[in-house]
């Protein structure tokens, strides 16, 4: 039914899938979503604590900013009182070091941790 090379190929792909899963788990260890308002940390949650489609709001200088975490995509700003809405137009961020900045409302959303 299966040839020797078929079995080796199946084992290879299973090990590859397990390796990618393990690498993704290790890479995300220690990654934290942080939000700053006027240079003060007001929100911090590790990646493991976040639930998909979870929304949060923070009070900035102009009003409330609402952001959302979507598993597999990252975090994005969905509502802000700023006039130009550039922070909303930026879309999702999902890598350590990336940030969403709303200058008028003084809100910064960033991923911090190990790269």
Backbone as JSON Lines, residues from 0, in Angstrom:
{"i":0,"aa":"X","n":[0.84,-1.18,0.0],"ca":[0.0,0.0,0.0],"c":[0.89,1.25,0.0]}
{"i":1,"aa":"X","n":[1.64,1.51,1.07],"ca":[2.57,2.62,1.11],"c":[3.97,2.1,0.83]}
{"i":2,"aa":"X","n":[4.7,2.84,0.05],"ca":[6.11,2.49,-0.18],"c":[6.95,3.11,0.92]}
{"i":3,"aa":"X","n":[8.17,2.67,0.99],"ca":[9.09,3.15,2.02],"c":[9.26,4.67,1.93]}
{"i":4,"aa":"X","n":[9.38,5.21,0.74],"ca":[9.57,6.65,0.58],"c":[8.3,7.44,0.93]}
{"i":5,"aa":"X","n":[7.15,6.85,0.73],"ca":[5.9,7.51,1.14],"c":[5.87,7.69,2.64]}
{"i":6,"aa":"X","n":[6.25,6.66,3.36],"ca":[6.27,6.72,4.83],"c":[7.3,7.75,5.3]}
{"i":7,"aa":"X","n":[8.47,7.77,4.67],"ca":[9.49,8.76,5.04],"c":[9.0,10.18,4.76]}
{"i":8,"aa":"X","n":[8.29,10.35,3.66],"ca":[7.75,11.67,3.32],"c":[6.69,12.11,4.34]}
{"i":9,"aa":"X","n":[5.84,11.2,4.75],"ca":[4.82,11.5,5.77],"c":[5.48,11.87,7.09]}
{"i":10,"aa":"X","n":[6.49,11.1,7.49],"ca":[7.22,11.4,8.74],"c":[7.9,12.75,8.65]}
{"i":11,"aa":"X","n":[8.49,13.07,7.49],"ca":[9.15,14.36,7.31],"c":[8.17,15.52,7.5]}
{"i":12,"aa":"X","n":[7.0,15.43,6.87],"ca":[6.02,16.51,6.97],"c":[5.44,16.61,8.38]}
{"i":13,"aa":"X","n":[5.28,15.5,9.07],"ca":[4.82,15.55,10.46],"c":[5.86,16.24,11.35]}
{"i":14,"aa":"X","n":[7.12,15.9,11.17],"ca":[8.18,16.55,11.94],"c":[8.29,18.03,11.6]}
{"i":15,"aa":"X","n":[8.12,18.36,10.33],"ca":[8.14,19.77,9.93],"c":[7.0,20.55,10.58]}
{"i":16,"aa":"X","n":[5.8,19.97,10.59],"ca":[4.66,20.63,11.22],"c":[4.89,20.8,12.72]}
{"i":17,"aa":"X","n":[5.39,19.78,13.38],"ca":[5.68,19.89,14.81],"c":[6.76,20.93,15.08]}
{"i":18,"aa":"X","n":[7.77,20.98,14.23],"ca":[8.83,21.97,14.38],"c":[8.32,23.38,14.21]}
{"i":19,"aa":"X","n":[7.48,23.61,13.22],"ca":[6.91,24.95,13.02],"c":[6.01,25.36,14.18]}
{"i":20,"aa":"X","n":[5.23,24.42,14.69],"ca":[4.38,24.71,15.84],"c":[5.23,25.07,17.05]}
{"i":21,"aa":"X","n":[6.28,24.3,17.3],"ca":[7.16,24.55,18.44],"c":[7.86,25.9,18.28]}
{"i":22,"aa":"X","n":[8.36,26.19,17.05],"ca":[9.03,27.45,16.81],"c":[8.1,28.63,17.04]}
{"i":23,"aa":"X","n":[6.87,28.51,16.6],"ca":[5.89,29.58,16.79],"c":[5.58,29.77,18.27]}
{"i":24,"aa":"X","n":[5.49,28.69,19.01],"ca":[5.23,28.78,20.45],"c":[6.39,29.47,21.16]}
{"i":25,"aa":"X","n":[7.61,29.07,20.86],"ca":[8.79,29.66,21.5],"c":[8.93,31.13,21.1]}
{"i":26,"aa":"X","n":[8.68,31.44,19.83],"ca":[8.82,32.81,19.36],"c":[7.86,33.75,20.07]}
{"i":27,"aa":"X","n":[6.65,33.27,20.37],"ca":[5.65,34.12,21.0],"c":[5.79,34.19,22.51]}
{"i":28,"aa":"X","n":[6.67,33.37,23.07],"ca":[6.87,33.39,24.52],"c":[7.5,34.73,24.92]}
{"i":29,"aa":"X","n":[6.93,35.39,25.88],"ca":[7.46,36.66,26.34],"c":[7.0,37.86,25.54]}
{"i":30,"aa":"X","n":[6.13,37.68,24.56],"ca":[5.63,38.8,23.77],"c":[4.46,39.44,24.51]}
{"i":31,"aa":"X","n":[4.51,40.77,24.65],"ca":[3.52,41.5,25.42],"c":[2.96,42.65,24.6]}
{"i":32,"aa":"X","n":[1.65,42.8,24.64],"ca":[0.99,43.95,24.02],"c":[0.92,45.05,25.07]}
{"i":33,"aa":"X","n":[1.5,46.21,24.75],"ca":[1.5,47.32,25.7],"c":[0.89,48.56,25.06]}
{"i":34,"aa":"X","n":[0.2,49.33,25.89],"ca":[-0.41,50.58,25.43],"c":[0.06,51.69,26.36]}
{"i":35,"aa":"X","n":[0.51,52.76,25.73],"ca":[0.96,53.94,26.47],"c":[0.08,55.12,26.12]}
{"i":36,"aa":"X","n":[-0.26,55.92,27.13],"ca":[-0.97,57.17,26.92],"c":[-0.12,58.27,27.54]}
{"i":37,"aa":"X","n":[0.27,59.22,26.69],"ca":[1.11,60.33,27.14],"c":[2.38,59.81,27.82]}
{"i":38,"aa":"X","n":[3.01,58.8,27.23],"ca":[4.25,58.17,27.7],"c":[4.11,57.38,29.0]}
{"i":39,"aa":"X","n":[2.91,57.08,29.42],"ca":[2.69,56.25,30.61],"c":[2.03,54.95,30.2]}
{"i":40,"aa":"X","n":[2.56,53.84,30.71],"ca":[1.97,52.54,30.39],"c":[0.63,52.41,31.12]}
{"i":41,"aa":"X","n":[-0.44,52.16,30.34],"ca":[-1.78,52.05,30.92],"c":[-2.38,50.66,30.7]}
{"i":42,"aa":"X","n":[-1.72,49.84,29.87],"ca":[-2.26,48.52,29.55],"c":[-1.11,47.6,29.18]}
{"i":43,"aa":"X","n":[-1.17,46.38,29.69],"ca":[-0.16,45.38,29.36],"c":[-0.77,44.0,29.49]}
{"i":44,"aa":"X","n":[-0.65,43.19,28.42],"ca":[-1.16,41.82,28.44],"c":[-0.26,40.96,27.58]}
{"i":45,"aa":"X","n":[0.1,39.78,28.11],"ca":[0.93,38.88,27.33],"c":[0.1,38.24,26.22]}
{"i":46,"aa":"X","n":[0.79,37.78,25.21],"ca":[0.12,37.19,24.06],"c":[-0.73,35.99,24.46]}
{"i":47,"aa":"X","n":[-0.26,35.23,25.44],"ca":[-1.01,34.06,25.91],"c":[-2.3,34.41,26.62]}
{"i":48,"aa":"X","n":[-2.4,35.61,27.17],"ca":[-3.6,36.05,27.89],"c":[-4.68,36.62,26.97]}
{"i":49,"aa":"X","n":[-4.3,36.98,25.76],"ca":[-5.25,37.62,24.84],"c":[-6.18,36.58,24.21]}
{"i":50,"aa":"X","n":[-7.44,36.96,24.05],"ca":[-8.43,36.11,23.4],"c":[-8.75,36.73,22.04]}
{"i":51,"aa":"X","n":[-9.06,35.87,21.07],"ca":[-9.36,36.37,19.74],"c":[-10.62,37.24,19.75]}
{"i":52,"aa":"X","n":[-10.57,38.29,18.96],"ca":[-11.67,39.26,18.86],"c":[-11.95,39.96,20.19]}
{"i":53,"aa":"X","n":[-10.9,40.2,20.96],"ca":[-11.05,40.9,22.23],"c":[-10.81,42.39,21.99]}
{"i":54,"aa":"X","n":[-11.73,43.21,22.5],"ca":[-11.64,44.66,22.34],"c":[-11.3,45.32,23.67]}
{"i":55,"aa":"X","n":[-10.53,46.4,23.56],"ca":[-10.11,47.17,24.73],"c":[-10.27,48.64,24.42]}
{"i":56,"aa":"X","n":[-10.42,49.44,25.45],"ca":[-10.44,50.89,25.25],"c":[-9.57,51.56,26.29]}
{"i":57,"aa":"X","n":[-8.94,52.64,25.86],"ca":[-8.11,53.45,26.75],"c":[-8.51,54.91,26.59]}
{"i":58,"aa":"X","n":[-8.36,55.64,27.64],"ca":[-8.69,57.07,27.63],"c":[-7.44,57.86,27.27]}
{"i":59,"aa":"X","n":[-7.47,58.54,26.13],"ca":[-6.38,59.4,25.72],"c":[-6.69,60.84,26.06]}
{"i":60,"aa":"X","n":[-5.9,61.75,25.54],"ca":[-6.1,63.17,25.84],"c":[-7.36,63.73,25.19]}
{"i":61,"aa":"X","n":[-7.74,63.22,24.01],"ca":[-8.93,63.71,23.32],"c":[-10.19,62.9,23.62]}
{"i":62,"aa":"X","n":[-10.01,61.68,24.08],"ca":[-11.15,60.8,24.32],"c":[-10.73,59.34,24.28]}
{"i":63,"aa":"X","n":[-11.71,58.46,24.11],"ca":[-11.44,57.02,24.16],"c":[-10.96,56.5,22.81]}
{"i":64,"aa":"X","n":[-9.9,55.68,22.88],"ca":[-9.43,54.95,21.71],"c":[-9.76,53.48,21.94]}
{"i":65,"aa":"X","n":[-10.3,52.82,20.93],"ca":[-10.68,51.42,21.03],"c":[-9.81,50.62,20.08]}
{"i":66,"aa":"X","n":[-9.2,49.55,20.61],"ca":[-8.39,48.68,19.77],"c":[-8.83,47.24,19.96]}
{"i":67,"aa":"X","n":[-8.46,46.4,19.01],"ca":[-8.95,45.02,18.99],"c":[-7.8,44.07,18.67]}
{"i":68,"aa":"X","n":[-7.76,42.94,19.39],"ca":[-6.82,41.87,19.08],"c":[-7.57,40.78,18.34]}
{"i":69,"aa":"X","n":[-7.04,40.35,17.2],"ca":[-7.62,39.26,16.42],"c":[-6.54,38.2,16.26]}
{"i":70,"aa":"X","n":[-6.81,37.01,16.78],"ca":[-5.82,35.93,16.72],"c":[-5.47,35.63,15.27]}
{"i":71,"aa":"X","n":[-4.18,35.53,15.01],"ca":[-3.7,35.23,13.67],"c":[-3.45,36.47,12.82]}
{"i":72,"aa":"X","n":[-4.0,37.61,13.22],"ca":[-3.82,38.85,12.46],"c":[-3.02,39.88,13.26]}
{"i":73,"aa":"X","n":[-3.3,40.0,14.55],"ca":[-2.6,40.98,15.37],"c":[-3.56,41.92,16.05]}
{"i":74,"aa":"X","n":[-3.11,43.15,16.23],"ca":[-3.92,44.16,16.9],"c":[-4.07,45.36,15.96]}
{"i":75,"aa":"X","n":[-5.24,46.01,16.07],"ca":[-5.5,47.21,15.25],"c":[-6.35,48.18,16.04]}
{"i":76,"aa":"X","n":[-6.25,49.43,15.67],"ca":[-7.08,50.48,16.24],"c":[-8.39,50.48,15.44]}
{"i":77,"aa":"X","n":[-9.52,50.46,16.15],"ca":[-10.8,50.46,15.43],"c":[-11.6,51.74,15.64]}
{"i":78,"aa":"X","n":[-11.24,52.52,16.66],"ca":[-11.96,53.77,16.89],"c":[-11.04,54.74,17.64]}
{"i":79,"aa":"X","n":[-11.05,55.99,17.21],"ca":[-10.22,57.0,17.86],"c":[-10.82,58.38,17.61]}
{"i":80,"aa":"X","n":[-10.7,59.28,18.59],"ca":[-11.27,60.62,18.43],"c":[-10.41,61.57,17.61]}
{"i":81,"aa":"X","n":[-9.3,61.11,17.09],"ca":[-8.41,62.0,16.34],"c":[-9.05,62.41,15.0]}
{"i":82,"aa":"X","n":[-8.67,63.55,14.45],"ca":[-9.34,64.05,13.24],"c":[-8.99,63.29,11.96]}
{"i":83,"aa":"X","n":[-7.75,62.85,11.79],"ca":[-7.34,62.25,10.51],"c":[-7.46,60.73,10.45]}
{"i":84,"aa":"X","n":[-7.59,60.05,11.59],"ca":[-7.78,58.59,11.67],"c":[-6.65,57.78,11.03]}
{"i":85,"aa":"X","n":[-5.42,58.31,11.03],"ca":[-4.29,57.58,10.47],"c":[-4.0,56.31,11.27]}
{"i":86,"aa":"X","n":[-4.23,56.35,12.57],"ca":[-4.0,55.18,13.4],"c":[-4.93,54.03,13.02]}
{"i":87,"aa":"X","n":[-6.14,54.34,12.61],"ca":[-7.1,53.31,12.18],"c":[-6.71,52.78,10.8]}
{"i":88,"aa":"X","n":[-6.29,53.69,9.91],"ca":[-5.92,53.3,8.55],"c":[-4.66,52.44,8.51]}
{"i":89,"aa":"X","n":[-3.86,52.47,9.58],"ca":[-2.62,51.69,9.61],"c":[-2.88,50.18,9.55]}
{"i":90,"aa":"X","n":[-4.0,49.74,10.09],"ca":[-4.34,48.32,10.05],"c":[-3.68,47.53,11.16]}
{"i":91,"aa":"X","n":[-3.47,46.24,10.91],"ca":[-2.96,45.33,11.93],"c":[-1.45,45.43,12.09]}
{"i":92,"aa":"X","n":[-1.0,45.28,13.33],"ca":[0.42,45.06,13.62],"c":[0.5,43.71,14.33]}
{"i":93,"aa":"X","n":[1.56,42.96,14.04],"ca":[1.66,41.62,14.63],"c":[3.07,41.16,14.95]}
{"i":94,"aa":"X","n":[4.05,42.05,14.86],"ca":[5.43,41.67,15.13],"c":[6.0,42.53,16.25]}
{"i":95,"aa":"X","n":[6.92,41.94,16.99],"ca":[7.6,42.67,18.06],"c":[8.3,43.88,17.45]}
{"i":96,"aa":"X","n":[8.1,45.03,18.05],"ca":[8.71,46.26,17.57],"c":[7.78,47.13,16.74]}
{"i":97,"aa":"X","n":[6.7,46.56,16.24],"ca":[5.73,47.35,15.47],"c":[4.84,48.14,16.43]}
{"i":98,"aa":"X","n":[4.38,49.3,15.97],"ca":[3.55,50.17,16.81],"c":[2.47,50.84,16.01]}
{"i":99,"aa":"X","n":[1.4,51.18,16.69],"ca":[0.36,52.06,16.17],"c":[0.42,53.31,17.02]}
{"i":100,"aa":"X","n":[0.52,54.46,16.37],"ca":[0.66,55.71,17.1],"c":[-0.46,56.66,16.71]}
{"i":101,"aa":"X","n":[-1.16,57.17,17.72],"ca":[-2.16,58.2,17.51],"c":[-1.64,59.46,18.21]}
{"i":102,"aa":"X","n":[-0.99,60.33,17.43],"ca":[-0.37,61.52,18.02],"c":[-1.37,62.48,18.66]}
{"i":103,"aa":"X","n":[-2.49,62.79,18.01],"ca":[-3.41,63.75,18.65],"c":[-3.95,63.25,19.99]}
{"i":104,"aa":"X","n":[-4.19,61.95,20.1],"ca":[-4.74,61.4,21.34],"c":[-3.65,60.89,22.27]}
{"i":105,"aa":"X","n":[-2.39,60.94,21.83],"ca":[-1.22,60.52,22.61],"c":[-1.29,59.05,23.03]}
{"i":106,"aa":"X","n":[-1.78,58.18,22.12],"ca":[-1.88,56.75,22.4],"c":[-0.9,55.99,21.51]}
{"i":107,"aa":"X","n":[-0.13,55.1,22.13],"ca":[0.8,54.24,21.4],"c":[0.51,52.79,21.78]}
{"i":108,"aa":"X","n":[0.27,51.95,20.78],"ca":[0.05,50.52,20.97],"c":[1.26,49.82,20.37]}
{"i":109,"aa":"X","n":[1.89,48.92,21.11],"ca":[3.11,48.28,20.62],"c":[3.25,46.85,21.12]}
{"i":110,"aa":"X","n":[3.93,46.04,20.34],"ca":[4.32,44.69,20.74],"c":[5.73,44.77,21.29]}
{"i":111,"aa":"X","n":[5.96,44.23,22.48],"ca":[7.28,44.23,23.08],"c":[7.64,42.81,23.48]}
{"i":112,"aa":"X","n":[8.92,42.54,23.55],"ca":[9.4,41.23,23.97],"c":[10.55,40.78,23.12]}
{"i":113,"aa":"X","n":[10.78,39.46,23.15],"ca":[11.88,38.89,22.36],"c":[11.51,38.83,20.89]}
{"i":114,"aa":"X","n":[12.48,39.04,20.06],"ca":[12.25,38.94,18.61],"c":[12.45,37.53,18.16]}
